[in-house]
Amino acid sequence: MAAAALSAPETSPAINSDLHAAFERLRTHTPVLRREDASARATRLRRLAAWITSNRVAIQTALYADFRKPAAETDLTEIWSTQAEIKHTLAHLRQWMKPRRVGTPLSLLGTTSWVQYEPKGVCLVMAPWNYPFYLAVGPLVSALAAGNCCVLKPSELTPHVATLVRRLAEEVFDSAEVVVVEGGKDVATELLRLPFDHIFFTGSPEVGKIVMRAAAEHLSGVTLELGGKSPAVVDATANLRDAAEKLVWGKFLNAGQTCVAPDYVLVQEPVQAELVREMEAVIRRNYNPAGAGVENSESFARIVNQQHFNRLAGLLEDAQATGATVAVGGEVDGRQCFIAPTVLTHVAPDSRIMQEEIFGPLLPLVPFRTLSEAADFINARPKPLAQYVFTRNAENQRYLLDNVSAGGAAVNETIVHLGHSELPFGGVGNSGVGKAHGHYGFLAFSNEKAVLRQRIGRTSIKLLYPPYTPKVRKMLDLLLRYL
């Protein structure tokens, strides 16, 4: 979704009427879902999992039609990741839904307290185009697990997947539980005018700010999964072959169109040349093993559309114009929205490619001398969604993790932390608000209601009721001194 999503023209009266009618249908149904037990919610999620299994080929076909995503990548990043989210949720849902008992302070002796989890109500999930199935259905799993009704807005930039997701909703869910709304900026604008109880948005920081402003009109809760320039640091102790394999995979998966892809690599000066050689060898093995050219590889996706291709081609051109050297790759073909896996060296710090989130298969390498220099370089920019550290030195690892703020981090790996069901996923500052996945996703779509039950009759608090006699004031003195 473009940054101008809320500056679009008014939607037609018919669209407005349909959206409002769908919203009211969901809102009327929320008390039904609120009363459901864990078994009912689990049944709904099992139907979803069964549909995904039965429609594996259809999902692969839709992703390939939208931007030539390889079937194997679809299996890994769209289907397996979604099924893993469902499986983990099913294994833990009953426990997550149970009220959580908490302790009692001395000043409240006689009371019993717990945290009770209740659904927020009607939620909106606004999905992006880069992982259009997983990033639509994954948050939906959390919303349904928490007992909510949901409106799901897939990206208009991946129309084949959007149509597939609409069919999924129609075949798996009641229309009073889940509604899929297709459309562009005008539809997104109108949706954000509705008083949702929670909005889960995945996209750019620029549009995230627009969503947050719209949510503020109704004091809606928000989870914003955004992005930014996620750095990787490779120090002189790193295993360079291993680092190259993981950097190449993490960066060029989905043709670089991944929110947690390494956006640039800070590499310690003595090992930069060797790292480039290792990365070149990995790119050849992964995407050009027969020497027929990466453009003929069935393992490399395309840029989603011409607009994004032009933006990336412009970043590459600007980088070269400001002194960058293409160390690997550099080939582009606008006819098929193809940009080869590209590694750049001698990149100017003030070039566009070092100022903007790349979101494509261009990887700048920036040399550094000391760890403090690397940390300062990262911290001079907005806080990233992910941080990657490649080192065999425990002290270097500790220093970089302790001195750089990021939404999440991985050591001697890229991207994989996103798939760990027990870890929270989300950003910090410019890279996002709130956390998702597993229990954290369940909590994002739940209201954690604090409940205190007091006994009837004499209580410790009644001893402090007015009038504030000397005896009461003395008790307050004791309370302040010892409790």
C-alpha positions as CSV (number, residue, x, y, z in Angstrom):
1,M,0.0,0.0,0.0
2,A,1.4,3.4,-1.0
3,A,2.1,6.2,1.4
4,A,-0.7,8.1,-0.2
5,A,-3.3,5.6,0.9
6,L,-5.4,8.1,2.9
7,S,-5.2,10.9,0.3
8,A,-7.3,9.0,-2.2
9,P,-10.7,10.2,-3.5
10,E,-13.8,9.4,-1.7
11,T,-15.2,5.9,-2.3
12,S,-18.5,5.4,-4.0
13,P,-21.7,5.4,-1.9
14,A,-22.2,1.7,-2.8
15,I,-18.7,0.7,-1.6
16,N,-19.2,2.8,1.6
17,S,-22.6,1.1,2.2
18,D,-21.1,-2.4,1.7
19,L,-18.2,-1.8,4.0
20,H,-20.4,-0.4,6.8
21,A,-22.9,-3.2,6.4
22,A,-20.1,-5.8,6.7
23,F,-18.7,-4.0,9.7
24,E,-22.0,-4.0,11.5
25,R,-22.6,-7.6,10.7
26,L,-19.3,-8.5,12.4
27,R,-19.9,-6.2,15.3
28,T,-23.3,-7.8,15.9
29,H,-21.7,-11.2,15.9
30,T,-18.9,-10.4,18.4
31,P,-20.9,-11.6,21.5
32,V,-21.2,-15.0,19.9
33,L,-17.5,-15.5,19.4
34,R,-16.8,-14.0,22.8
35,R,-18.7,-16.8,24.5
36,E,-17.0,-19.6,22.6
37,D,-14.6,-22.0,24.4
38,A,-11.2,-23.1,23.2
39,S,-12.7,-26.1,21.3
40,A,-14.8,-23.9,19.1
41,R,-12.0,-21.6,18.3
42,A,-9.7,-24.6,17.6
43,T,-12.2,-26.1,15.2
44,R,-12.2,-22.9,13.2
45,L,-8.4,-22.9,13.0
46,R,-8.4,-26.6,12.0
47,R,-10.7,-25.9,9.1
48,L,-8.3,-23.1,8.0
49,A,-5.3,-25.5,8.2
50,A,-7.2,-28.1,6.2
51,W,-8.1,-25.6,3.5
52,I,-4.4,-24.5,3.1
53,T,-3.3,-28.2,2.8
54,S,-5.9,-28.8,0.1
55,N,-5.1,-25.7,-1.8
56,R,-1.3,-25.8,-1.7
57,V,-1.0,-25.8,-5.5
58,A,-3.5,-22.9,-5.8
59,I,-1.4,-20.9,-3.4
60,Q,1.8,-21.6,-5.3
61,T,0.1,-20.7,-8.6
62,A,-1.3,-17.4,-7.3
63,L,2.1,-16.4,-6.0
64,Y,3.8,-17.3,-9.2
65,A,1.3,-15.4,-11.2
66,D,1.8,-12.2,-9.1
67,F,5.6,-12.1,-9.2
68,R,7.0,-15.4,-10.2
69,K,7.7,-16.6,-6.7
70,P,9.2,-20.1,-6.9
71,A,7.0,-22.8,-5.6
72,A,9.6,-23.9,-3.1
73,E,9.8,-20.4,-1.6
74,T,6.0,-20.3,-1.4
75,D,6.0,-23.6,0.4
76,L,8.6,-22.4,2.9
77,T,7.6,-18.7,3.5
78,E,3.9,-18.7,2.8
79,I,2.5,-22.1,3.5
80,W,4.8,-23.7,6.1
81,S,5.0,-20.5,8.1
82,T,1.3,-20.1,8.2
83,Q,0.7,-23.8,9.1
84,A,3.4,-23.6,11.8
85,E,1.5,-20.6,13.3
86,I,-1.7,-22.5,13.3
87,K,-0.1,-25.7,14.8
88,H,1.6,-23.7,17.6
89,T,-1.6,-21.9,18.4
90,L,-3.7,-25.1,18.5
91,A,-1.1,-26.6,20.9
92,H,-1.3,-23.7,23.4
93,L,-4.7,-22.1,22.9
94,R,-6.5,-23.6,25.8
95,Q,-3.7,-22.6,28.2
96,W,-3.5,-19.0,26.7
97,M,-7.3,-18.6,27.3
98,K,-7.2,-19.6,31.0
99,P,-7.3,-16.7,33.5
100,R,-3.9,-16.1,35.0
101,R,-3.8,-16.0,38.8
102,V,-1.5,-13.3,40.3
103,G,-0.2,-12.8,43.8
104,T,-1.7,-10.7,46.6
105,P,0.2,-7.9,48.3
106,L,0.1,-7.6,52.1
107,S,-1.9,-4.4,51.8
108,L,-4.7,-6.3,50.0
109,L,-4.9,-9.4,52.2
110,G,-8.1,-11.2,51.7
111,T,-8.5,-10.5,48.0
112,T,-8.0,-12.8,45.1
113,S,-6.9,-11.5,41.7
114,W,-6.4,-12.7,38.2
115,V,-5.9,-11.6,34.6
116,Q,-8.8,-12.6,32.3
117,Y,-8.4,-12.6,28.5
118,E,-11.2,-11.3,26.4
119,P,-11.4,-10.6,22.6
120,K,-11.2,-7.0,21.6
121,G,-14.1,-7.2,19.1
122,V,-13.9,-6.4,15.4
123,C,-10.4,-6.3,14.1
124,L,-8.8,-5.1,10.8
125,V,-5.8,-6.9,9.2
126,M,-4.2,-4.9,6.4
127,A,-1.8,-7.2,4.6
128,P,1.2,-6.2,2.3
129,W,2.1,-7.5,-1.1
130,N,5.5,-9.0,-0.4
131,Y,4.3,-12.1,1.5
132,P,0.7,-11.6,0.6
133,F,-0.7,-15.0,1.9
134,Y,1.3,-15.5,5.1
135,L,1.1,-11.8,6.2
136,A,-2.7,-11.9,5.6
137,V,-3.5,-15.3,7.2
138,G,-0.9,-15.3,10.0
139,P,-2.4,-12.3,11.8
140,L,-5.9,-13.7,11.1
141,V,-4.9,-16.8,13.1
142,S,-4.0,-14.7,16.1
143,A,-7.2,-12.6,15.8
144,L,-9.4,-15.7,15.6
145,A,-7.6,-17.5,18.4
146,A,-8.3,-14.5,20.6
147,G,-12.0,-14.7,19.7
148,N,-12.4,-11.7,17.4
149,C,-14.3,-11.1,14.2
150,C,-12.1,-9.8,11.4
151,V,-12.0,-7.8,8.2
152,L,-9.0,-8.8,6.1
153,K,-7.7,-6.4,3.4
154,P,-5.2,-8.0,1.1
155,S,-2.9,-6.0,-1.1
156,E,-4.2,-4.9,-4.5
157,L,-0.6,-5.3,-5.9
158,T,-0.9,-9.1,-5.7
159,P,-4.4,-9.6,-7.2
160,H,-4.2,-13.3,-7.7
161,V,-3.4,-13.9,-4.0
162,A,-6.1,-11.4,-3.0
163,T,-8.7,-13.3,-5.0
164,L,-7.5,-16.6,-3.4
165,V,-7.7,-15.1,0.1
166,R,-11.3,-14.0,-0.6
167,R,-12.1,-17.5,-1.7
168,L,-10.5,-18.9,1.4
169,A,-12.7,-16.7,3.6
170,E,-15.9,-17.6,1.8
171,E,-15.2,-21.4,1.9
172,V,-13.9,-21.6,5.5
173,F,-15.7,-19.0,7.6
174,D,-19.1,-17.6,8.2
175,S,-19.6,-14.1,6.7
176,A,-20.3,-12.8,10.2
177,E,-16.8,-14.0,11.3
178,V,-14.4,-13.0,8.6
179,V,-14.8,-10.7,5.7
180,V,-12.2,-10.1,2.9
181,V,-12.4,-6.7,1.3
182,E,-10.5,-6.3,-2.0
183,G,-9.6,-2.9,-3.5
184,G,-7.0,-0.2,-3.6
185,K,-6.3,3.1,-1.8
186,D,-9.9,4.3,-1.7
187,V,-11.1,1.1,0.0
188,A,-8.2,1.2,2.5
189,T,-9.1,4.8,3.3
190,E,-12.7,4.0,3.9
191,L,-11.8,1.0,6.1
192,L,-9.6,3.2,8.3
193,R,-12.6,5.5,9.0
194,L,-14.5,2.6,10.7
195,P,-14.2,2.2,14.5
196,F,-12.3,-1.0,14.6
197,D,-11.3,-2.3,18.1
198,H,-7.8,-3.2,16.8
199,I,-5.8,-2.7,13.5
200,F,-3.0,-4.9,12.5
201,F,-1.0,-3.3,9.7
202,T,2.1,-4.6,7.9
203,G,3.8,-2.1,5.6
204,S,6.1,0.9,5.4
205,P,6.8,3.3,8.3
206,E,5.3,6.1,6.2
207,V,2.0,4.4,5.8
208,G,2.2,3.1,9.3
209,K,2.0,6.7,10.6
210,I,-1.1,7.3,8.5
211,V,-2.7,4.2,9.9
212,M,-1.8,5.2,13.5
213,R,-3.3,8.7,12.9
214,A,-6.5,7.1,11.6
215,A,-6.7,4.7,14.5
216,A,-6.4,7.6,17.0
217,E,-9.7,9.0,15.8
218,H,-11.4,6.0,17.4
219,L,-8.7,5.1,20.0
220,S,-8.3,1.8,18.2
221,G,-5.5,-0.5,19.3
222,V,-2.7,-1.0,16.8
223,T,0.0,-3.4,15.9
224,L,2.3,-1.9,13.2
225,E,4.7,-4.3,11.6
226,L,6.9,-1.9,9.6
227,G,10.4,-2.0,8.3
228,G,13.6,0.0,8.0
229,K,17.2,-0.6,7.1
230,S,18.1,-3.8,9.0
231,P,21.9,-4.0,9.3
232,A,24.2,-7.1,9.3
233,V,27.6,-6.8,11.0
234,V,30.3,-9.2,9.9
235,D,33.4,-9.0,12.1
236,A,36.9,-10.3,11.3
237,T,36.3,-13.4,13.4
238,A,33.3,-14.6,11.5
239,N,33.2,-17.8,9.4
240,L,32.9,-16.0,6.1
241,R,31.7,-18.9,4.0
242,D,28.9,-19.5,6.5
243,A,28.1,-15.8,6.7
244,A,28.0,-15.5,2.9
245,E,25.5,-18.4,2.6
246,K,23.2,-17.0,5.2
247,L,23.4,-13.4,4.0
248,V,22.8,-14.4,0.4
249,W,19.8,-16.5,1.3
250,G,18.3,-13.9,3.7
251,K,18.8,-11.0,1.3
252,F,17.8,-12.5,-2.0
253,L,14.9,-14.7,-0.8
254,N,11.7,-13.3,-2.5
255,A,14.1,-11.1,-4.6
256,G,14.9,-9.1,-1.5
257,Q,11.3,-8.0,-0.9
258,T,11.4,-9.0,2.8
259,C,10.9,-6.7,5.7
260,V,13.6,-8.4,7.7
261,A,16.1,-8.9,4.9
262,P,19.6,-7.5,5.5
263,D,19.5,-4.0,4.1
264,Y,23.2,-3.4,4.2
265,V,26.3,-5.2,5.5
266,L,28.9,-3.6,7.8
267,V,32.0,-5.7,7.3
268,Q,35.3,-5.3,9.1
269,E,37.9,-4.0,6.7
270,P,40.4,-6.9,6.6
271,V,37.7,-9.5,5.5
272,Q,35.7,-7.5,3.0
273,A,37.3,-8.8,-0.1
274,E,37.0,-12.4,1.0
275,L,33.4,-11.9,2.0
276,V,32.6,-10.6,-1.5
277,R,34.3,-13.6,-3.1
278,E,32.3,-16.0,-0.9
279,M,29.1,-14.2,-1.7
280,E,29.7,-14.3,-5.4
281,A,30.3,-18.0,-5.2
282,V,27.0,-18.6,-3.2
283,I,25.0,-16.5,-5.6
284,R,26.3,-18.6,-8.5
285,R,25.5,-21.8,-6.7
286,N,22.0,-20.7,-5.6
287,Y,20.8,-19.0,-8.7
288,N,23.1,-19.8,-11.7
289,P,24.5,-23.3,-11.1
290,A,24.3,-24.3,-14.8
291,G,25.7,-21.0,-16.1
292,A,22.5,-20.1,-18.0
293,G,22.1,-16.8,-16.2
294,V,20.1,-15.8,-13.1
295,E,17.3,-14.4,-15.3
296,N,16.6,-18.0,-16.3
297,S,16.6,-19.4,-12.8
298,E,13.4,-21.0,-11.4
299,S,14.7,-20.2,-7.9
300,F,14.6,-16.4,-8.1
301,A,11.5,-14.2,-7.9
302,R,10.7,-11.0,-9.7
303,I,10.0,-7.5,-8.5
304,V,6.3,-7.1,-7.9
305,N,5.5,-4.5,-10.5
306,Q,7.0,-1.9,-12.8
307,Q,6.8,0.9,-10.3
308,H,8.9,-0.9,-7.8
309,F,11.3,-2.1,-10.5
310,N,11.8,1.6,-11.6
311,R,12.5,2.6,-8.0
312,L,15.1,-0.1,-7.5
313,A,16.7,0.5,-10.8
314,G,16.9,4.2,-9.8
315,L,18.6,3.3,-6.5
316,L,21.2,1.2,-8.4
317,E,21.8,4.0,-10.9
318,D,22.2,6.6,-8.2
319,A,24.6,4.4,-6.2
320,Q,26.9,4.0,-9.2
321,A,26.7,7.6,-10.1
322,T,27.9,8.5,-6.5
323,G,30.9,6.1,-6.7
324,A,29.6,2.6,-5.9
325,T,31.1,-0.4,-7.6
326,V,29.0,-3.4,-8.7
327,A,31.0,-6.3,-7.2
328,V,28.5,-9.0,-8.1
329,G,25.4,-8.9,-10.4
330,G,24.0,-5.6,-11.6
331,E,21.9,-6.9,-14.5
332,V,18.4,-5.5,-14.9
333,D,15.6,-6.2,-17.3
334,G,12.5,-4.0,-17.1
335,R,10.5,-6.2,-19.5
336,Q,10.3,-8.9,-16.8
337,C,10.9,-6.7,-13.7
338,F,14.1,-8.6,-13.2
339,I,17.0,-7.3,-11.1
340,A,19.9,-9.8,-10.5
341,P,21.2,-10.4,-7.0
342,T,23.6,-7.5,-6.7
343,V,26.4,-6.7,-4.2
344,L,27.8,-3.2,-4.1
345,T,31.0,-1.8,-2.6
346,H,32.4,1.7,-2.2
347,V,28.9,3.0,-1.5
348,A,28.6,6.7,-0.6
349,P,26.9,7.1,2.9
350,D,24.7,9.9,1.5
351,S,23.6,8.0,-1.6
352,R,19.9,7.1,-1.8
353,I,20.5,3.4,-1.4
354,M,22.0,4.2,2.1
355,Q,19.1,6.5,3.0
356,E,16.0,4.6,1.9
357,E,14.8,1.1,2.7
358,I,15.9,-1.0,-0.3
359,F,13.3,-3.8,-0.4
360,G,14.9,-5.5,-3.3
361,P,18.0,-7.5,-4.4
362,L,20.6,-4.8,-3.9
363,L,23.1,-5.3,-1.1
364,P,25.6,-2.5,-0.1
365,L,28.7,-3.5,1.8
366,V,30.2,-0.8,4.1
367,P,33.6,-1.3,5.7
368,F,34.3,-0.5,9.3
369,R,37.3,-0.7,11.6
370,T,36.0,-1.0,15.2
371,L,32.8,-2.3,16.7
372,S,32.0,1.0,18.3
373,E,32.2,2.6,14.8
374,A,29.8,-0.1,13.5
375,A,27.4,0.5,16.4
376,D,27.5,4.3,15.9
377,F,26.8,3.9,12.2
378,I,23.6,1.9,12.9
379,N,22.5,4.0,15.8
380,A,22.7,7.2,13.7
381,R,19.7,5.9,11.7
382,P,16.1,5.0,12.7
383,K,15.8,1.8,14.8
384,P,15.7,-1.2,12.5
385,L,13.3,-4.1,12.5
386,A,16.1,-6.7,12.6
387,Q,19.8,-6.8,13.5
388,Y,22.2,-9.5,12.4
389,V,25.6,-10.3,13.9
390,F,28.1,-12.6,12.4
391,T,31.0,-13.4,14.8
392,R,32.8,-16.2,16.6
393,N,33.7,-13.8,19.5
394,A,31.3,-13.9,22.4
395,E,32.4,-10.5,23.6
396,N,31.8,-8.9,20.2
397,Q,28.3,-10.5,20.1
398,R,27.5,-9.1,23.5
399,Y,28.8,-5.6,22.6
400,L,26.7,-5.4,19.4
401,L,23.5,-6.8,21.0
402,D,23.8,-4.5,24.0
403,N,24.7,-1.3,22.1
404,V,22.3,-1.5,19.1
405,S,18.5,-1.2,19.5
406,A,16.4,-3.3,17.1
407,G,13.0,-5.0,17.0
408,G,14.7,-8.4,16.9
409,A,18.1,-9.9,16.3
410,A,19.9,-13.1,15.1
411,V,23.4,-14.2,15.7
412,N,25.1,-16.0,12.8
413,E,21.8,-16.2,11.0
414,T,19.3,-14.1,9.1
415,I,15.5,-14.0,9.0
416,V,15.1,-17.3,10.9
417,H,14.1,-15.6,14.1
418,L,10.9,-14.6,12.4
419,G,9.9,-18.3,12.2
420,H,10.4,-19.1,15.9
421,S,6.9,-19.4,17.5
422,E,8.1,-18.7,21.0
423,L,9.8,-15.4,20.1
424,P,7.9,-12.1,19.8
425,F,8.2,-10.5,16.4
426,G,7.9,-6.7,15.9
427,G,9.8,-3.5,15.6
428,V,10.8,-0.6,17.9
429,G,10.3,3.0,17.2
430,N,10.3,3.6,13.4
431,S,10.2,-0.1,12.7
432,G,7.0,-0.9,14.5
433,V,4.6,-0.9,17.4
434,G,3.6,-4.0,19.2
435,K,4.5,-7.7,18.8
436,A,3.1,-10.6,16.9
437,H,3.3,-14.4,16.5
438,G,2.3,-17.2,18.9
439,H,1.3,-16.0,22.4
440,Y,2.3,-12.5,21.6
441,G,-0.1,-12.4,18.7
442,F,-2.9,-13.8,20.9
443,L,-2.2,-11.0,23.4
444,A,-2.1,-8.3,20.7
445,F,-5.7,-9.2,19.8
446,S,-6.8,-9.6,23.4
447,N,-7.8,-7.3,26.2
448,E,-6.0,-8.3,29.4
449,K,-8.7,-7.6,31.9
450,A,-7.5,-7.2,35.5
451,V,-10.0,-8.7,38.0
452,L,-9.9,-8.4,41.8
453,R,-12.4,-10.2,44.0
454,Q,-12.7,-8.8,47.6
455,R,-14.4,-10.7,50.5
456,I,-17.6,-9.4,52.0
457,G,-17.5,-7.7,55.3
458,R,-14.4,-6.7,57.2
459,T,-11.4,-5.9,54.9
460,S,-8.0,-4.2,55.4
461,I,-8.9,-1.3,53.1
462,K,-12.0,-0.5,55.2
463,L,-9.6,0.3,58.1
464,L,-8.4,3.3,56.0
465,Y,-11.9,4.7,55.2
466,P,-12.7,8.3,56.5
467,P,-12.9,9.9,58.8
468,Y,-9.2,10.2,58.9
469,T,-8.7,10.0,62.6
470,P,-5.2,9.9,64.3
471,K,-5.6,6.1,64.3
472,V,-6.1,6.0,60.5
473,R,-3.2,8.4,59.9
474,K,-1.0,6.2,62.1
475,M,-1.9,3.2,60.0
476,L,-1.1,5.1,56.8
477,D,2.3,6.0,58.3
478,L,2.9,2.3,58.9
479,L,1.7,1.5,55.4
480,L,4.0,4.0,53.8
481,R,7.0,2.9,55.9
482,Y,6.7,-0.9,55.6
483,L,4.6,-1.7,52.5
